[in-house]
Structure formats: structure tokens, C-alpha cells
Amino acid sequence: MGLLTILKKQRLKDKEMRILMLGLDNAGKTTIVKSILGEDIHKVSPTLGFSIQTVNYQDTYKLNIWDVGGQATLRPFWRNYFEKTDFLIWVIDATALTRLDDCRTELHKTLNEDRLIGAGLLVWINKLDTLDETEIEKIIPFVEKQLNLEALRRHHNLRVLGCSAYSGLNLQEGLDYVVSEVKGRLYALD
């Protein structure tokens, strides 16, 4: 039995999932992770590099969330984090829709990487707490169209959810989707 086989079996036994969280700078990635962990979300600074946080999901799965900085100078280094990624969470700032062209370019470039073929995708549209009801109703279809998500559905299971790191809106629903999608691919025999 080779070392890779042993490692894979151990990973399956431990039910770990490697989740990569990306998006342009100031989208709220770190704030989302802190909110999920129940940490103080009022003192968040930009991620310069990456951080790894572990979330225990229903005492069954261990989600290792790699929160990687989204500044333009860091984006060329994103590919260093793609190895063994089970799922990609892409975070968008609902208050910065003028950046959707850059966001689409980076998202499609990222998902064209061989190491991410077949990975599940959750697009979280963050900061909905700053919008009014009429804006919220229109934002998901608008973002789906602007990001050309239909083209990504051929190779990725994906879902789009509006969320708020401050209020916690749809954070649990997003994690439920992540675990369900990965579980369906990696732990289908459980």
C-alpha cells in the first residue's frame, strides 16, 4: 500500500474537507469565516497571504477553510492553494458590483485550472445587510448573468446565495450546501 493510499484512507476516516475561499479584496471572506466561528467580526483587517481555520460541522466533518487574500498582487499566487481542494467558495461584495468584470475574469481563470476541475462552487454574495429589499431581489440573477455562471455549470456543481457576515444570513445554509456537495462526491458510500 502506497503512502498516498494511506493518506487518502486516513482523510476519508477523518472526514476532512479542504475548502478554498477566494474572491476580490474587501469582499468579506475573513469576516465570513470569523462569523462562522463565532469570533469578533468588528476587528478584521485585510488578509495578506492566507489563513486556515477549521470548522467542525455537526461533529462529523472537519472543514479546513483556506481564506486567501484577494488583492491584485496576491491573485497570481492563488494557484499555489489549489492542490487537493474539495470545494471553492467565491465571495462577492454586493456593494461593489462595478467590480464584477474583474470578478468574472478571476473566477473563470481560477476554475479553468486542472486542479479545480470538478470542484464544487458556492458563490456567496456578501453584505446583503447593506441593501434594501428591492436590491436584494434583483442581485442574484444579475450576478449570475454578469459572472456567466451558466458556462461553469458544465463542470461544477454550483449554488449562488446572498449572505451577510454581520447578521449570519445564509452562512449555515452555505455550509450545508458545501458539505452536502462534497459528501456526495467523496463520501458517497457512507
C-alpha positions as CSV (number, residue, x, y, z in Angstrom):
1,M,0.0,0.0,0.0
2,G,1.5,3.3,-1.1
3,L,1.8,6.4,1.1
4,L,-0.9,8.3,-1.0
5,T,-3.3,5.5,-0.4
6,I,-2.7,5.5,3.3
7,L,-3.1,9.3,3.4
8,K,-6.4,9.1,1.4
9,K,-7.8,6.4,3.7
10,Q,-6.9,8.5,6.7
11,R,-8.5,11.6,5.2
12,L,-11.7,9.6,4.5
13,K,-11.7,8.2,8.0
14,D,-11.3,11.7,9.5
15,K,-13.9,13.1,7.1
16,E,-11.9,16.2,6.4
17,M,-12.8,18.7,3.6
18,R,-10.4,21.2,2.2
19,I,-12.4,24.4,1.3
20,L,-10.7,27.2,-0.6
21,M,-12.3,30.7,-0.1
22,L,-11.4,33.2,-2.7
23,G,-12.7,36.5,-4.1
24,L,-11.6,40.0,-4.8
25,D,-10.2,42.1,-1.9
26,N,-12.7,43.6,0.5
27,A,-15.4,41.0,-0.3
28,G,-15.7,39.9,3.3
29,K,-14.1,36.5,3.2
30,T,-12.3,36.8,6.5
31,T,-15.4,38.3,8.2
32,I,-17.5,35.4,7.0
33,V,-15.0,32.9,8.5
34,K,-14.9,34.8,11.8
35,S,-18.7,34.9,11.9
36,I,-19.0,31.2,11.3
37,L,-16.5,30.6,14.1
38,G,-18.3,33.0,16.4
39,E,-15.4,35.3,16.7
40,D,-15.4,39.1,16.9
41,I,-16.2,40.5,13.4
42,H,-15.7,44.1,14.3
43,K,-11.9,44.0,14.1
44,V,-11.0,42.5,10.8
45,S,-8.0,43.5,8.7
46,P,-7.2,42.5,5.1
47,T,-5.7,39.1,4.7
48,L,-2.2,39.5,3.4
49,G,-1.4,35.9,2.4
50,F,-3.7,33.3,3.8
51,S,-5.1,31.8,7.0
52,I,-6.5,28.4,7.7
53,Q,-9.4,27.9,10.1
54,T,-11.1,24.6,11.0
55,V,-14.8,24.4,11.4
56,N,-16.3,21.3,13.0
57,Y,-19.5,20.6,11.1
58,Q,-22.1,18.6,13.1
59,D,-19.4,16.7,14.9
60,T,-18.9,14.6,11.8
61,Y,-16.9,16.6,9.3
62,K,-13.9,18.8,9.7
63,L,-13.9,21.8,7.2
64,N,-10.4,23.2,6.7
65,I,-11.2,26.7,5.3
66,W,-8.3,28.3,3.5
67,D,-9.0,32.0,3.4
68,V,-6.7,33.6,0.8
69,G,-6.2,37.3,0.3
70,G,-7.8,38.8,-2.8
71,Q,-5.6,41.8,-3.5
72,A,-4.5,42.0,-7.2
73,T,-0.8,41.4,-6.1
74,L,-1.8,38.2,-4.4
75,R,-4.0,36.7,-7.1
76,P,-1.2,35.2,-9.2
77,F,-0.3,33.1,-6.1
78,W,-3.8,31.6,-5.7
79,R,-2.8,28.7,-7.8
80,N,-0.5,27.6,-5.0
81,Y,-3.5,26.7,-2.9
82,F,-5.5,24.7,-5.5
83,E,-3.9,21.3,-4.7
84,K,-6.4,18.8,-3.0
85,T,-9.1,21.4,-2.9
86,D,-12.5,19.7,-2.5
87,F,-14.7,22.9,-2.8
88,L,-14.3,26.5,-3.8
89,I,-16.3,29.3,-2.1
90,W,-16.2,32.5,-4.1
91,V,-17.2,35.7,-2.2
92,I,-18.5,38.8,-3.9
93,D,-19.1,42.2,-2.4
94,A,-22.7,43.2,-3.0
95,T,-21.8,46.8,-2.6
96,A,-19.1,46.7,-5.3
97,L,-20.9,45.4,-8.3
98,T,-18.8,47.6,-10.6
99,R,-16.0,45.1,-10.0
100,L,-18.0,42.2,-11.5
101,D,-16.0,42.2,-14.7
102,D,-12.8,41.6,-12.7
103,C,-14.6,39.1,-10.6
104,R,-15.8,37.1,-13.6
105,T,-12.3,37.1,-15.2
106,E,-10.7,35.8,-12.0
107,L,-13.4,33.3,-11.3
108,H,-13.3,31.7,-14.7
109,K,-9.5,31.8,-14.8
110,T,-9.4,30.0,-11.4
111,L,-11.9,27.4,-12.4
112,N,-10.1,26.6,-15.6
113,E,-7.2,25.2,-13.6
114,D,-6.9,21.5,-13.9
115,R,-6.6,21.0,-10.2
116,L,-10.1,22.5,-9.7
117,I,-11.9,20.6,-12.4
118,G,-15.0,19.0,-10.8
119,A,-14.7,21.0,-7.5
120,G,-18.0,22.3,-6.2
121,L,-18.6,26.0,-6.1
122,L,-20.6,28.3,-3.8
123,V,-20.9,31.9,-4.8
124,W,-21.7,33.9,-1.7
125,I,-22.9,37.5,-2.4
126,N,-21.9,39.1,0.8
127,K,-23.0,42.3,2.6
128,L,-26.8,42.0,1.8
129,D,-27.4,43.7,5.1
130,T,-26.4,47.0,3.5
131,L,-29.1,46.7,0.7
132,D,-32.8,47.3,0.6
133,E,-35.4,44.6,-0.3
134,T,-35.8,45.6,-3.9
135,E,-32.0,45.5,-4.5
136,I,-31.7,42.1,-2.8
137,E,-34.4,40.6,-5.1
138,K,-32.5,41.6,-8.2
139,I,-29.0,41.0,-7.2
140,I,-28.7,37.1,-7.5
141,P,-30.0,37.0,-11.2
142,F,-27.8,40.0,-12.0
143,V,-24.7,38.5,-10.6
144,E,-25.4,35.0,-12.2
145,K,-25.6,36.7,-15.6
146,Q,-22.6,39.0,-15.1
147,L,-20.4,36.2,-14.0
148,N,-21.6,33.9,-16.8
149,L,-22.2,31.1,-14.3
150,E,-24.1,29.1,-16.8
151,A,-20.8,28.3,-18.5
152,L,-19.4,26.9,-15.3
153,R,-22.3,24.6,-14.6
154,R,-21.0,22.1,-17.2
155,H,-18.0,21.2,-15.0
156,H,-19.0,22.3,-11.5
157,N,-22.0,21.8,-9.2
158,L,-22.7,25.3,-8.1
159,R,-25.0,27.4,-6.0
160,V,-25.4,31.1,-5.5
161,L,-26.6,32.5,-2.2
162,G,-26.9,36.0,-0.8
163,C,-25.4,36.3,2.6
164,S,-24.3,38.7,5.4
165,A,-21.2,38.1,7.5
166,Y,-22.6,40.5,10.1
167,S,-26.1,39.1,10.5
168,G,-25.2,35.5,9.7
169,L,-27.7,35.3,6.9
170,N,-27.3,32.1,4.8
171,L,-23.9,31.2,6.3
172,Q,-25.2,28.0,7.7
173,E,-27.2,27.3,4.5
174,G,-24.0,27.8,2.6
175,L,-22.0,25.4,4.8
176,D,-24.8,22.8,4.5
177,Y,-24.5,23.0,0.7
178,V,-20.7,22.7,0.8
179,V,-20.8,19.6,3.0
180,S,-23.7,18.0,1.0
181,E,-21.9,18.5,-2.3
182,V,-18.5,17.2,-1.2
183,K,-20.1,14.4,0.7
184,G,-21.9,13.3,-2.4
185,R,-18.7,13.1,-4.3
186,L,-16.2,11.9,-1.7
187,Y,-18.2,10.0,0.9
188,A,-20.9,8.5,-1.3
189,L,-20.6,5.1,0.3
190,D,-21.2,6.4,3.9
